[in-house]
């Protein structure tokens, strides 16, 4: 069971590094007054909790560069263009 938790925590941290951080930098460069940039610690904690909940379905985006880029494009589009 310890190995499962170790891999799960490592997967969440890898998701934050590979998926959230590039998206955050794109959002910061595009719109520095965005709430995600202004309240970066709250956004970080929310994404950490979210990635903890949906890590298993998110695994293909972590392992594939193409799917990771598609995730970042979709995430940045959703954050920068709210409907």
N, CA, C and O atoms as a GROMACS GRO file, in nm:
protein
  332
    1UNK      N    1   0.081  -0.119   0.000
    1UNK     CA    2   0.000   0.000   0.000
    1UNK      C    3   0.087   0.127   0.000
    1UNK      O    4   0.048   0.230  -0.056
    2UNK      N    5   0.204   0.116   0.064
    2UNK     CA    6   0.293   0.233   0.068
    2UNK      C    7   0.341   0.270  -0.072
    2UNK      O    8   0.357   0.388  -0.104
    3UNK      N    9   0.363   0.168  -0.155
    3UNK     CA   10   0.408   0.195  -0.291
    3UNK      C   11   0.300   0.266  -0.372
    3UNK      O   12   0.330   0.355  -0.452
    4UNK      N   13   0.176   0.227  -0.352
    4UNK     CA   14   0.066   0.292  -0.422
    4UNK      C   15   0.060   0.440  -0.386
    4UNK      O   16   0.050   0.525  -0.475
    5UNK      N   17   0.068   0.471  -0.257
    5UNK     CA   18   0.065   0.611  -0.215
    5UNK      C   19   0.186   0.687  -0.267
    5UNK      O   20   0.174   0.804  -0.305
    6UNK      N   21   0.301   0.624  -0.268
    6UNK     CA   22   0.421   0.690  -0.319
    6UNK      C   23   0.408   0.722  -0.467
    6UNK      O   24   0.441   0.833  -0.511
    7UNK      N   25   0.359   0.626  -0.545
    7UNK     CA   26   0.340   0.652  -0.688
    7UNK      C   27   0.229   0.753  -0.713
    7UNK      O   28   0.238   0.834  -0.806
    8UNK      N   29   0.125   0.751  -0.632
    8UNK     CA   30   0.014   0.844  -0.649
    8UNK      C   31   0.060   0.987  -0.620
    8UNK      O   32   0.028   1.080  -0.694
    9UNK      N   33   0.134   1.004  -0.512
    9UNK     CA   34   0.185   1.138  -0.479
    9UNK      C   35   0.283   1.184  -0.586
    9UNK      O   36   0.281   1.301  -0.626
   10UNK      N   37   0.368   1.095  -0.631
   10UNK     CA   38   0.462   1.131  -0.738
   10UNK      C   39   0.387   1.168  -0.866
   10UNK      O   40   0.427   1.260  -0.936
   11UNK      N   41   0.279   1.096  -0.897
   11UNK     CA   42   0.200   1.128  -1.015
   11UNK      C   43   0.133   1.263  -1.005
   11UNK      O   44   0.126   1.336  -1.104
   12UNK      N   45   0.082   1.297  -0.888
   12UNK     CA   46   0.020   1.429  -0.870
   12UNK      C   47   0.124   1.539  -0.885
   12UNK      O   48   0.098   1.640  -0.950
   13UNK      N   49   0.240   1.521  -0.826
   13UNK     CA   50   0.346   1.622  -0.840
   13UNK      C   51   0.393   1.632  -0.984
   13UNK      O   52   0.421   1.742  -1.032
   14UNK      N   53   0.402   1.520  -1.053
   14UNK     CA   54   0.440   1.522  -1.195
   14UNK      C   55   0.334   1.594  -1.279
   14UNK      O   56   0.367   1.666  -1.373
   15UNK      N   57   0.207   1.574  -1.246
   15UNK     CA   58   0.099   1.643  -1.317
   15UNK      C   59   0.108   1.794  -1.295
   15UNK      O   60   0.086   1.872  -1.387
   16UNK      N   61   0.138   1.833  -1.174
   16UNK     CA   62   0.152   1.976  -1.147
   16UNK      C   63   0.270   2.035  -1.226
   16UNK      O   64   0.260   2.146  -1.279
   17UNK      N   65   0.378   1.961  -1.234
   17UNK     CA   66   0.497   2.009  -1.305
   17UNK      C   67   0.476   2.010  -1.456
   17UNK      O   68   0.513   2.106  -1.524
   18UNK      N   69   0.418   1.902  -1.509
   18UNK     CA   70   0.408   1.889  -1.654
   18UNK      C   71   0.286   1.958  -1.714
   18UNK      O   72   0.293   2.008  -1.827
   19UNK      N   73   0.175   1.962  -1.642
   19UNK     CA   74   0.053   2.017  -1.699
   19UNK      C   75   0.018   2.156  -1.645
   19UNK      O   76  -0.013   2.246  -1.723
   20UNK      N   77   0.023   2.174  -1.514
   20UNK     CA   78  -0.022   2.302  -1.459
   20UNK      C   79   0.078   2.415  -1.478
   20UNK      O   80   0.040   2.525  -1.516
   21UNK      N   81   0.205   2.389  -1.451
   21UNK     CA   82   0.304   2.497  -1.457
   21UNK      C   83   0.318   2.558  -1.597
   21UNK      O   84   0.322   2.681  -1.606
   22UNK      N   85   0.326   2.481  -1.706
   22UNK     CA   86   0.331   2.546  -1.837
   22UNK      C   87   0.205   2.628  -1.867
   22UNK      O   88   0.212   2.736  -1.927
   23UNK      N   89   0.090   2.576  -1.825
   23UNK     CA   90  -0.034   2.651  -1.845
   23UNK      C   91  -0.032   2.781  -1.766
   23UNK      O   92  -0.076   2.885  -1.815
   24UNK      N   93   0.017   2.774  -1.644
   24UNK     CA   94   0.024   2.894  -1.559
   24UNK      C   95   0.112   3.000  -1.623
   24UNK      O   96   0.078   3.118  -1.623
   25UNK      N   97   0.227   2.959  -1.678
   25UNK     CA   98   0.317   3.058  -1.739
   25UNK      C   99   0.255   3.118  -1.865
   25UNK      O  100   0.275   3.237  -1.891
   26UNK      N  101   0.182   3.040  -1.943
   26UNK     CA  102   0.114   3.094  -2.061
   26UNK      C  103   0.007   3.195  -2.018
   26UNK      O  104  -0.005   3.302  -2.078
   27UNK      N  105  -0.069   3.161  -1.917
   27UNK     CA  106  -0.172   3.252  -1.869
   27UNK      C  107  -0.109   3.379  -1.813
   27UNK      O  108  -0.159   3.489  -1.835
   28UNK      N  109   0.000   3.365  -1.740
   28UNK     CA  110   0.068   3.481  -1.683
   28UNK      C  111   0.123   3.573  -1.791
   28UNK      O  112   0.115   3.695  -1.778
   29UNK      N  113   0.179   3.515  -1.898
   29UNK     CA  114   0.230   3.597  -2.007
   29UNK      C  115   0.119   3.662  -2.088
   29UNK      O  116   0.135   3.774  -2.136
   30UNK      N  117   0.006   3.594  -2.102
   30UNK     CA  118  -0.104   3.644  -2.183
   30UNK      C  119  -0.186   3.749  -2.109
   30UNK      O  120  -0.217   3.854  -2.166
   31UNK      N  121  -0.221   3.721  -1.984
   31UNK     CA  122  -0.308   3.811  -1.908
   31UNK      C  123  -0.259   3.817  -1.763
   31UNK      O  124  -0.301   3.737  -1.679
   32UNK      N  125  -0.170   3.913  -1.733
   32UNK     CA  126  -0.117   3.921  -1.597
   32UNK      C  127  -0.220   3.960  -1.491
   32UNK      O  128  -0.194   3.946  -1.372
   33UNK      N  129  -0.336   4.010  -1.532
   33UNK     CA  130  -0.441   4.049  -1.437
   33UNK      C  131  -0.547   3.941  -1.420
   33UNK      O  132  -0.652   3.966  -1.362
   34UNK      N  133  -0.521   3.821  -1.469
   34UNK     CA  134  -0.614   3.710  -1.456
   34UNK      C  135  -0.620   3.665  -1.310
   34UNK      O  136  -0.518   3.666  -1.241
   35UNK      N  137  -0.738   3.626  -1.260
   35UNK     CA  138  -0.748   3.581  -1.120
   35UNK      C  139  -0.660   3.460  -1.088
   35UNK      O  140  -0.615   3.446  -0.974
   36UNK      N  141  -0.634   3.375  -1.185
   36UNK     CA  142  -0.545   3.261  -1.161
   36UNK      C  143  -0.404   3.310  -1.130
   36UNK      O  144  -0.333   3.248  -1.050
   37UNK      N  145  -0.362   3.418  -1.193
   37UNK     CA  146  -0.229   3.474  -1.169
   37UNK      C  147  -0.227   3.556  -1.040
   37UNK      O  148  -0.133   3.548  -0.962
   38UNK      N  149  -0.332   3.634  -1.018
   38UNK     CA  150  -0.337   3.718  -0.899
   38UNK      C  151  -0.347   3.637  -0.770
   38UNK      O  152  -0.289   3.674  -0.668
   39UNK      N  153  -0.420   3.529  -0.774
   39UNK     CA  154  -0.438   3.442  -0.658
   39UNK      C  155  -0.371   3.307  -0.685
   39UNK      O  156  -0.435   3.202  -0.680
   40UNK      N  157  -0.242   3.313  -0.713
   40UNK     CA  158  -0.172   3.193  -0.759
   40UNK      C  159  -0.166   3.082  -0.654
   40UNK      O  160  -0.168   2.965  -0.692
   41UNK      N  161  -0.159   3.113  -0.527
   41UNK     CA  162  -0.153   3.006  -0.425
   41UNK      C  163  -0.286   2.934  -0.414
   41UNK      O  164  -0.290   2.812  -0.396
   42UNK      N  165  -0.395   3.008  -0.424
   42UNK     CA  166  -0.526   2.944  -0.418
   42UNK      C  167  -0.547   2.857  -0.542
   42UNK      O  168  -0.595   2.744  -0.532
   43UNK      N  169  -0.510   2.909  -0.659
   43UNK     CA  170  -0.523   2.831  -0.782
   43UNK      C  171  -0.435   2.706  -0.776
   43UNK      O  172  -0.476   2.599  -0.821
   44UNK      N  173  -0.315   2.719  -0.722
   44UNK     CA  174  -0.225   2.604  -0.708
   44UNK      C  175  -0.287   2.497  -0.619
   44UNK      O  176  -0.285   2.379  -0.653
   45UNK      N  177  -0.343   2.538  -0.507
   45UNK     CA  178  -0.405   2.441  -0.415
   45UNK      C  179  -0.527   2.375  -0.477
   45UNK      O  180  -0.548   2.255  -0.460
   46UNK      N  181  -0.608   2.453  -0.549
   46UNK     CA  182  -0.726   2.397  -0.616
   46UNK      C  183  -0.684   2.294  -0.721
   46UNK      O  184  -0.743   2.187  -0.731
   47UNK      N  185  -0.582   2.327  -0.800
   47UNK     CA  186  -0.535   2.234  -0.902
   47UNK      C  187  -0.471   2.110  -0.839
   47UNK      O  188  -0.483   2.000  -0.892
   48UNK      N  189  -0.402   2.128  -0.727
   48UNK     CA  190  -0.343   2.014  -0.658
   48UNK      C  191  -0.452   1.918  -0.610
   48UNK      O  192  -0.439   1.797  -0.625
   49UNK      N  193  -0.557   1.972  -0.554
   49UNK     CA  194  -0.669   1.888  -0.510
   49UNK      C  195  -0.737   1.824  -0.631
   49UNK      O  196  -0.771   1.706  -0.628
   50UNK      N  197  -0.758   1.903  -0.737
   50UNK     CA  198  -0.821   1.849  -0.857
   50UNK      C  199  -0.741   1.738  -0.921
   50UNK      O  200  -0.796   1.635  -0.961
   51UNK      N  201  -0.610   1.758  -0.932
   51UNK     CA  202  -0.526   1.654  -0.990
   51UNK      C  203  -0.521   1.531  -0.899
   51UNK      O  204  -0.508   1.419  -0.948
   52UNK      N  205  -0.533   1.550  -0.768
   52UNK     CA  206  -0.537   1.436  -0.676
   52UNK      C  207  -0.662   1.353  -0.698
   52UNK      O  208  -0.659   1.230  -0.685
   53UNK      N  209  -0.771   1.419  -0.732
   53UNK     CA  210  -0.897   1.347  -0.752
   53UNK      C  211  -0.900   1.276  -0.887
   53UNK      O  212  -0.945   1.162  -0.896
   54UNK      N  213  -0.851   1.341  -0.993
   54UNK     CA  214  -0.865   1.284  -1.128
   54UNK      C  215  -0.732   1.238  -1.188
   54UNK      O  216  -0.713   1.245  -1.309
   55UNK      N  217  -0.641   1.192  -1.105
   55UNK     CA  218  -0.510   1.151  -1.156
   55UNK      C  219  -0.519   1.033  -1.252
   55UNK      O  220  -0.451   1.033  -1.355
   56UNK      N  221  -0.598   0.934  -1.222
   56UNK     CA  222  -0.604   0.814  -1.305
   56UNK      C  223  -0.654   0.847  -1.447
   56UNK      O  224  -0.590   0.804  -1.543
   57UNK      N  225  -0.765   0.921  -1.465
   57UNK     CA  226  -0.805   0.956  -1.603
   57UNK      C  227  -0.710   1.054  -1.670
   57UNK      O  228  -0.709   1.066  -1.793
   58UNK      N  229  -0.629   1.126  -1.591
   58UNK     CA  230  -0.537   1.224  -1.645
   58UNK      C  231  -0.405   1.162  -1.689
   58UNK      O  232  -0.323   1.231  -1.752
   59UNK      N  233  -0.382   1.038  -1.660
   59UNK     CA  234  -0.255   0.972  -1.690
   59UNK      C  235  -0.217   0.974  -1.838
   59UNK      O  236  -0.099   0.995  -1.867
   60UNK      N  237  -0.310   0.954  -1.934
   60UNK     CA  238  -0.267   0.964  -2.074
   60UNK      C  239  -0.209   1.101  -2.110
   60UNK      O  240  -0.116   1.108  -2.191
   61UNK      N  241  -0.261   1.208  -2.053
   61UNK     CA  242  -0.207   1.341  -2.080
   61UNK      C  243  -0.068   1.358  -2.020
   61UNK      O  244   0.014   1.435  -2.071
   62UNK      N  245  -0.041   1.287  -1.913
   62UNK     CA  246   0.093   1.292  -1.853
   62UNK      C  247   0.196   1.217  -1.934
   62UNK      O  248   0.313   1.256  -1.940
   63UNK      N  249   0.153   1.109  -1.998
   63UNK     CA  250   0.248   1.023  -2.069
   63UNK      C  251   0.266   1.060  -2.216
   63UNK      O  252   0.363   1.016  -2.278
   64UNK      N  253   0.176   1.139  -2.272
   64UNK     CA  254   0.183   1.176  -2.413
   64UNK      C  255   0.202   1.327  -2.425
   64UNK      O  256   0.127   1.405  -2.366
   65UNK      N  257   0.301   1.368  -2.504
   65UNK     CA  258   0.323   1.511  -2.525
   65UNK      C  259   0.208   1.574  -2.601
   65UNK      O  260   0.168   1.687  -2.572
   66UNK      N  261   0.154   1.503  -2.698
   66UNK     CA  262   0.043   1.556  -2.778
   66UNK      C  263  -0.080   1.579  -2.691
   66UNK      O  264  -0.144   1.684  -2.700
   67UNK      N  265  -0.114   1.482  -2.607
   67UNK     CA  266  -0.230   1.498  -2.520
   67UNK      C  267  -0.205   1.602  -2.411
   67UNK      O  268  -0.297   1.671  -2.368
   68UNK      N  269  -0.080   1.614  -2.367
   68UNK     CA  270  -0.045   1.717  -2.270
   68UNK      C  271  -0.061   1.856  -2.328
   68UNK      O  272  -0.109   1.947  -2.260
   69UNK      N  273  -0.021   1.873  -2.454
   69UNK     CA  274  -0.039   2.003  -2.520
   69UNK      C  275  -0.187   2.034  -2.541
   69UNK      O  276  -0.229   2.148  -2.526
   70UNK      N  277  -0.264   1.932  -2.576
   70UNK     CA  278  -0.408   1.952  -2.593
   70UNK      C  279  -0.474   1.991  -2.460
   70UNK      O  280  -0.564   2.074  -2.457
   71UNK      N  281  -0.428   1.931  -2.351
   71UNK     CA  282  -0.479   1.968  -2.219
   71UNK      C  283  -0.447   2.114  -2.190
   71UNK      O  284  -0.533   2.189  -2.144
   72UNK      N  285  -0.322   2.155  -2.216
   72UNK     CA  286  -0.282   2.293  -2.188
   72UNK      C  287  -0.359   2.393  -2.273
   72UNK      O  288  -0.398   2.499  -2.224
   73UNK      N  289  -0.380   2.360  -2.399
   73UNK     CA  290  -0.457   2.450  -2.486
   73UNK      C  291  -0.600   2.463  -2.435
   73UNK      O  292  -0.654   2.574  -2.429
   74UNK      N  293  -0.662   2.352  -2.400
   74UNK     CA  294  -0.799   2.355  -2.350
   74UNK      C  295  -0.808   2.428  -2.216
   74UNK      O  296  -0.901   2.507  -2.194
   75UNK      N  297  -0.713   2.403  -2.128
   75UNK     CA  298  -0.714   2.468  -1.997
   75UNK      C  299  -0.694   2.618  -2.010
   75UNK      O  300  -0.767   2.696  -1.948
   76UNK      N  301  -0.597   2.659  -2.089
   76UNK     CA  302  -0.571   2.802  -2.107
   76UNK      C  303  -0.688   2.871  -2.175
   76UNK      O  304  -0.723   2.984  -2.140
   77UNK      N  305  -0.750   2.804  -2.272
   77UNK     CA  306  -0.867   2.860  -2.338
   77UNK      C  307  -0.982   2.878  -2.240
   77UNK      O  308  -1.052   2.979  -2.244
   78UNK      N  309  -1.002   2.781  -2.152
   78UNK     CA  310  -1.110   2.791  -2.054
   78UNK      C  311  -1.083   2.900  -1.951
   78UNK      O  312  -1.176   2.968  -1.907
   79UNK      N  313  -0.958   2.918  -1.912
   79UNK     CA  314  -0.926   3.020  -1.813
   79UNK      C  315  -0.928   3.160  -1.873
   79UNK      O  316  -0.975   3.254  -1.809
   80UNK      N  317  -0.878   3.175  -1.994
   80UNK     CA  318  -0.867   3.307  -2.055
   80UNK      C  319  -0.995   3.353  -2.122
   80UNK      O  320  -1.015   3.474  -2.138
   81UNK      N  321  -1.083   3.261  -2.160
   81UNK     CA  322  -1.209   3.297  -2.228
   81UNK      C  323  -1.328   3.238  -2.155
   81UNK      O  324  -1.393   3.147  -2.206
   82UNK      N  325  -1.359   3.291  -2.035
   82UNK     CA  326  -1.476   3.234  -1.963
   82UNK      C  327  -1.604   3.272  -2.035
   82UNK      O  328  -1.616   3.380  -2.092
   83UNK      N  329  -1.700   3.181  -2.031
   83UNK     CA  330  -1.827   3.206  -2.100
   83UNK      C  331  -1.934   3.246  -2.004
   83UNK      O  332  -2.047   3.271  -2.044
   0.00000   0.00000   0.00000
